[in-house]
């Protein structure tokens, strides 16, 4: 996996600053960072909706990649 480093000083570790160059690797990383989950007990509705939106985007991107794989 090739990665590119960003210069955001707010990132705390080198791993957090690594952005995969491949879109497949990026979607895989996002899938790992935002796994599917239910609403947490202490999570308010706005936070949960934001997380669900992120997860929906990741699922859509994964579907697009899968469709692309099957088209070949």
N, CA, C and O atoms as a GROMACS GRO file, in nm:
protein
  288
    1UNK      N    1   0.085  -0.117   0.000
    1UNK     CA    2   0.000   0.000   0.000
    1UNK      C    3   0.089   0.123   0.000
    1UNK      O    4   0.172   0.141   0.089
    2UNK      N    5   0.072   0.209  -0.100
    2UNK     CA    6   0.146   0.335  -0.104
    2UNK      C    7   0.066   0.439  -0.028
    2UNK      O    8  -0.056   0.445  -0.040
    3UNK      N    9   0.134   0.521   0.050
    3UNK     CA   10   0.067   0.625   0.126
    3UNK      C   11   0.135   0.758   0.101
    3UNK      O   12   0.250   0.765   0.057
    4UNK      N   13   0.062   0.862   0.129
    4UNK     CA   14   0.115   0.997   0.118
    4UNK      C   15   0.097   1.062   0.254
    4UNK      O   16  -0.004   1.038   0.320
    5UNK      N   17   0.192   1.141   0.296
    5UNK     CA   18   0.183   1.206   0.426
    5UNK      C   19   0.124   1.346   0.410
    5UNK      O   20   0.161   1.420   0.319
    6UNK      N   21   0.031   1.381   0.499
    6UNK     CA   22  -0.022   1.517   0.498
    6UNK      C   23   0.051   1.596   0.604
    6UNK      O   24   0.115   1.538   0.692
    7UNK      N   25   0.043   1.725   0.597
    7UNK     CA   26   0.120   1.809   0.688
    7UNK      C   27   0.034   1.870   0.797
    7UNK      O   28   0.071   1.973   0.854
    8UNK      N   29  -0.078   1.810   0.827
    8UNK     CA   30  -0.167   1.861   0.931
    8UNK      C   31  -0.102   1.842   1.067
    8UNK      O   32  -0.082   1.729   1.111
    9UNK      N   33  -0.068   1.950   1.133
    9UNK     CA   34  -0.001   1.943   1.262
    9UNK      C   35  -0.092   1.890   1.372
    9UNK      O   36  -0.044   1.848   1.478
   10UNK      N   37  -0.224   1.891   1.350
   10UNK     CA   38  -0.315   1.844   1.454
   10UNK      C   39  -0.316   1.691   1.464
   10UNK      O   40  -0.360   1.637   1.566
   11UNK      N   41  -0.269   1.620   1.361
   11UNK     CA   42  -0.262   1.474   1.369
   11UNK      C   43  -0.155   1.437   1.469
   11UNK      O   44  -0.049   1.499   1.475
   12UNK      N   45  -0.183   1.334   1.549
   12UNK     CA   46  -0.095   1.304   1.661
   12UNK      C   47   0.013   1.201   1.631
   12UNK      O   48   0.121   1.209   1.689
   13UNK      N   49  -0.012   1.106   1.544
   13UNK     CA   50   0.087   1.004   1.515
   13UNK      C   51   0.106   0.992   1.364
   13UNK      O   52   0.018   1.033   1.288
   14UNK      N   53   0.219   0.937   1.322
   14UNK     CA   54   0.239   0.919   1.177
   14UNK      C   55   0.130   0.834   1.113
   14UNK      O   56   0.092   0.860   0.998
   15UNK      N   57   0.078   0.733   1.183
   15UNK     CA   58  -0.027   0.650   1.128
   15UNK      C   59  -0.154   0.729   1.100
   15UNK      O   60  -0.224   0.701   1.003
   16UNK      N   61  -0.184   0.827   1.184
   16UNK     CA   62  -0.303   0.908   1.165
   16UNK      C   63  -0.288   1.002   1.046
   16UNK      O   64  -0.388   1.049   0.991
   17UNK      N   65  -0.165   1.031   1.006
   17UNK     CA   66  -0.142   1.122   0.895
   17UNK      C   67  -0.129   1.049   0.762
   17UNK      O   68  -0.118   1.113   0.658
   18UNK      N   69  -0.131   0.919   0.765
   18UNK     CA   70  -0.112   0.842   0.642
   18UNK      C   71  -0.242   0.834   0.563
   18UNK      O   72  -0.345   0.790   0.614
   19UNK      N   73  -0.235   0.876   0.438
   19UNK     CA   74  -0.351   0.868   0.350
   19UNK      C   75  -0.314   0.774   0.235
   19UNK      O   76  -0.222   0.804   0.159
   20UNK      N   77  -0.384   0.663   0.222
   20UNK     CA   78  -0.354   0.572   0.112
   20UNK      C   79  -0.378   0.639  -0.023
   20UNK      O   80  -0.474   0.714  -0.040
   21UNK      N   81  -0.291   0.610  -0.118
   21UNK     CA   82  -0.307   0.666  -0.252
   21UNK      C   83  -0.412   0.592  -0.332
   21UNK      O   84  -0.478   0.650  -0.419
   22UNK      N   85  -0.430   0.464  -0.305
   22UNK     CA   86  -0.530   0.384  -0.375
   22UNK      C   87  -0.667   0.407  -0.312
   22UNK      O   88  -0.681   0.406  -0.190
   23UNK      N   89  -0.768   0.428  -0.396
   23UNK     CA   90  -0.903   0.450  -0.343
   23UNK      C   91  -0.952   0.325  -0.270
   23UNK      O   92  -1.024   0.336  -0.170
   24UNK      N   93  -0.915   0.208  -0.318
   24UNK     CA   94  -0.954   0.083  -0.250
   24UNK      C   95  -0.894   0.076  -0.110
   24UNK      O   96  -0.960   0.037  -0.014
   25UNK      N   97  -0.767   0.115  -0.099
   25UNK     CA   98  -0.701   0.115   0.032
   25UNK      C   99  -0.762   0.220   0.124
   25UNK      O  100  -0.775   0.197   0.245
   26UNK      N  101  -0.799   0.334   0.068
   26UNK     CA  102  -0.861   0.439   0.148
   26UNK      C  103  -0.996   0.393   0.203
   26UNK      O  104  -1.025   0.412   0.321
   27UNK      N  105  -1.078   0.332   0.118
   27UNK     CA  106  -1.209   0.284   0.163
   27UNK      C  107  -1.191   0.174   0.268
   27UNK      O  108  -1.266   0.168   0.365
   28UNK      N  109  -1.092   0.089   0.249
   28UNK     CA  110  -1.063  -0.016   0.348
   28UNK      C  111  -1.022   0.045   0.482
   28UNK      O  112  -1.066  -0.001   0.588
   29UNK      N  113  -0.940   0.148   0.478
   29UNK     CA  114  -0.899   0.216   0.600
   29UNK      C  115  -1.019   0.280   0.669
   29UNK      O  116  -1.033   0.268   0.791
   30UNK      N  117  -1.104   0.347   0.593
   30UNK     CA  118  -1.224   0.409   0.650
   30UNK      C  119  -1.318   0.304   0.710
   30UNK      O  120  -1.380   0.327   0.814
   31UNK      N  121  -1.328   0.189   0.644
   31UNK     CA  122  -1.411   0.079   0.694
   31UNK      C  123  -1.359   0.031   0.829
   31UNK      O  124  -1.437  -0.004   0.918
   32UNK      N  125  -1.228   0.029   0.844
   32UNK     CA  126  -1.166  -0.012   0.971
   32UNK      C  127  -1.187   0.095   1.079
   32UNK      O  128  -1.213   0.063   1.195
   33UNK      N  129  -1.176   0.222   1.039
   33UNK     CA  130  -1.190   0.332   1.135
   33UNK      C  131  -1.334   0.352   1.181
   33UNK      O  132  -1.358   0.394   1.294
   34UNK      N  133  -1.430   0.323   1.092
   34UNK     CA  134  -1.572   0.343   1.122
   34UNK      C  135  -1.649   0.214   1.097
   34UNK      O  136  -1.722   0.203   0.999
   35UNK      N  137  -1.632   0.116   1.185
   35UNK     CA  138  -1.702  -0.012   1.165
   35UNK      C  139  -1.853   0.005   1.185
   35UNK      O  140  -1.898   0.096   1.254
   36UNK      N  141  -1.931  -0.084   1.123
   36UNK     CA  142  -2.076  -0.078   1.147
   36UNK      C  143  -2.104  -0.099   1.296
   36UNK      O  144  -2.044  -0.185   1.360
   37UNK      N  145  -2.195  -0.020   1.350
   37UNK     CA  146  -2.230  -0.035   1.492
   37UNK      C  147  -2.366   0.026   1.519
   37UNK      O  148  -2.418   0.105   1.440
   38UNK      N  149  -2.422  -0.012   1.631
   38UNK     CA  150  -2.548   0.046   1.677
   38UNK      C  151  -2.519   0.173   1.756
   38UNK      O  152  -2.404   0.202   1.789
   39UNK      N  153  -2.622   0.247   1.784
   39UNK     CA  154  -2.611   0.369   1.864
   39UNK      C  155  -2.560   0.332   2.003
   39UNK      O  156  -2.608   0.238   2.066
   40UNK      N  157  -2.462   0.409   2.049
   40UNK     CA  158  -2.407   0.387   2.183
   40UNK      C  159  -2.499   0.446   2.288
   40UNK      O  160  -2.574   0.540   2.260
   41UNK      N  161  -2.494   0.393   2.407
   41UNK     CA  162  -2.583   0.442   2.515
   41UNK      C  163  -2.564   0.590   2.545
   41UNK      O  164  -2.662   0.662   2.565
   42UNK      N  165  -2.439   0.635   2.550
   42UNK     CA  166  -2.412   0.774   2.587
   42UNK      C  167  -2.401   0.866   2.465
   42UNK      O  168  -2.363   0.983   2.480
   43UNK      N  169  -2.433   0.817   2.347
   43UNK     CA  170  -2.422   0.895   2.225
   43UNK      C  171  -2.552   0.971   2.199
   43UNK      O  172  -2.660   0.912   2.200
   44UNK      N  173  -2.541   1.102   2.175
   44UNK     CA  174  -2.664   1.175   2.146
   44UNK      C  175  -2.705   1.152   2.000
   44UNK      O  176  -2.628   1.100   1.920
   45UNK      N  177  -2.826   1.191   1.968
   45UNK     CA  178  -2.883   1.162   1.837
   45UNK      C  179  -2.803   1.225   1.723
   45UNK      O  180  -2.784   1.162   1.619
   46UNK      N  181  -2.756   1.346   1.742
   46UNK     CA  182  -2.679   1.414   1.637
   46UNK      C  183  -2.548   1.340   1.608
   46UNK      O  184  -2.512   1.321   1.492
   47UNK      N  185  -2.478   1.300   1.712
   47UNK     CA  186  -2.354   1.224   1.693
   47UNK      C  187  -2.381   1.093   1.620
   47UNK      O  188  -2.306   1.054   1.530
   48UNK      N  189  -2.488   1.026   1.659
   48UNK     CA  190  -2.521   0.899   1.596
   48UNK      C  191  -2.558   0.917   1.449
   48UNK      O  192  -2.517   0.838   1.365
   49UNK      N  193  -2.633   1.021   1.418
   49UNK     CA  194  -2.670   1.047   1.279
   49UNK      C  195  -2.546   1.078   1.195
   49UNK      O  196  -2.537   1.036   1.079
   50UNK      N  197  -2.453   1.151   1.252
   50UNK     CA  198  -2.329   1.184   1.181
   50UNK      C  199  -2.251   1.055   1.152
   50UNK      O  200  -2.203   1.035   1.041
   51UNK      N  201  -2.238   0.969   1.252
   51UNK     CA  202  -2.167   0.842   1.235
   51UNK      C  203  -2.238   0.755   1.130
   51UNK      O  204  -2.173   0.696   1.044
   52UNK      N  205  -2.369   0.749   1.137
   52UNK     CA  206  -2.447   0.669   1.043
   52UNK      C  207  -2.428   0.721   0.900
   52UNK      O  208  -2.423   0.642   0.806
   53UNK      N  209  -2.418   0.852   0.883
   53UNK     CA  210  -2.395   0.910   0.751
   53UNK      C  211  -2.258   0.872   0.696
   53UNK      O  212  -2.245   0.839   0.578
   54UNK      N  213  -2.158   0.876   0.782
   54UNK     CA  214  -2.023   0.834   0.741
   54UNK      C  215  -2.026   0.688   0.700
   54UNK      O  216  -1.970   0.650   0.597
   55UNK      N  217  -2.092   0.606   0.782
   55UNK     CA  218  -2.098   0.463   0.754
   55UNK      C  219  -2.173   0.434   0.623
   55UNK      O  220  -2.135   0.344   0.548
   56UNK      N  221  -2.279   0.510   0.597
   56UNK     CA  222  -2.355   0.493   0.473
   56UNK      C  223  -2.267   0.523   0.352
   56UNK      O  224  -2.272   0.451   0.252
   57UNK      N  225  -2.189   0.630   0.360
   57UNK     CA  226  -2.098   0.664   0.251
   57UNK      C  227  -1.996   0.552   0.228
   57UNK      O  228  -1.971   0.514   0.114
   58UNK      N  229  -1.938   0.501   0.335
   58UNK     CA  230  -1.841   0.391   0.324
   58UNK      C  231  -1.905   0.270   0.259
   58UNK      O  232  -1.845   0.207   0.171
   59UNK      N  233  -2.026   0.235   0.300
   59UNK     CA  234  -2.097   0.121   0.241
   59UNK      C  235  -2.121   0.142   0.092
   59UNK      O  236  -2.106   0.049   0.013
   60UNK      N  237  -2.158   0.263   0.053
   60UNK     CA  238  -2.181   0.293  -0.088
   60UNK      C  239  -2.051   0.281  -0.168
   60UNK      O  240  -2.050   0.226  -0.278
   61UNK      N  241  -1.942   0.332  -0.113
   61UNK     CA  242  -1.814   0.322  -0.181
   61UNK      C  243  -1.769   0.176  -0.195
   61UNK      O  244  -1.716   0.138  -0.299
   62UNK      N  245  -1.791   0.096  -0.091
   62UNK     CA  246  -1.758  -0.045  -0.096
   62UNK      C  247  -1.841  -0.116  -0.203
   62UNK      O  248  -1.790  -0.203  -0.273
   63UNK      N  249  -1.968  -0.080  -0.216
   63UNK     CA  250  -2.054  -0.138  -0.319
   63UNK      C  251  -2.006  -0.101  -0.458
   63UNK      O  252  -2.006  -0.185  -0.549
   64UNK      N  253  -1.963   0.023  -0.476
   64UNK     CA  254  -1.912   0.067  -0.605
   64UNK      C  255  -1.785  -0.010  -0.643
   64UNK      O  256  -1.768  -0.049  -0.759
   65UNK      N  257  -1.698  -0.032  -0.547
   65UNK     CA  258  -1.574  -0.106  -0.571
   65UNK      C  259  -1.607  -0.250  -0.607
   65UNK      O  260  -1.548  -0.308  -0.699
   66UNK      N  261  -1.702  -0.309  -0.534
   66UNK     CA  262  -1.742  -0.447  -0.562
   66UNK      C  263  -1.802  -0.459  -0.702
   66UNK      O  264  -1.772  -0.554  -0.774
   67UNK      N  265  -1.888  -0.365  -0.739
   67UNK     CA  266  -1.946  -0.366  -0.873
   67UNK      C  267  -1.839  -0.353  -0.980
   67UNK      O  268  -1.844  -0.419  -1.083
   68UNK      N  269  -1.740  -0.268  -0.953
   68UNK     CA  270  -1.630  -0.250  -1.047
   68UNK      C  271  -1.549  -0.379  -1.062
   68UNK      O  272  -1.505  -0.413  -1.172
   69UNK      N  273  -1.529  -0.449  -0.952
   69UNK     CA  274  -1.456  -0.576  -0.955
   69UNK      C  275  -1.530  -0.680  -1.038
   69UNK      O  276  -1.467  -0.758  -1.110
   70UNK      N  277  -1.661  -0.683  -1.030
   70UNK     CA  278  -1.740  -0.782  -1.102
   70UNK      C  279  -1.761  -0.745  -1.249
   70UNK      O  280  -1.798  -0.830  -1.329
   71UNK      N  281  -1.738  -0.620  -1.283
   71UNK     CA  282  -1.754  -0.576  -1.420
   71UNK      C  283  -1.639  -0.622  -1.508
   71UNK      O  284  -1.653  -0.631  -1.630
   72UNK      N  285  -1.524  -0.650  -1.446
   72UNK     CA  286  -1.406  -0.693  -1.523
   72UNK      C  287  -1.415  -0.831  -1.566
   72UNK      O  288  -1.324  -0.882  -1.632
   0.00000   0.00000   0.00000
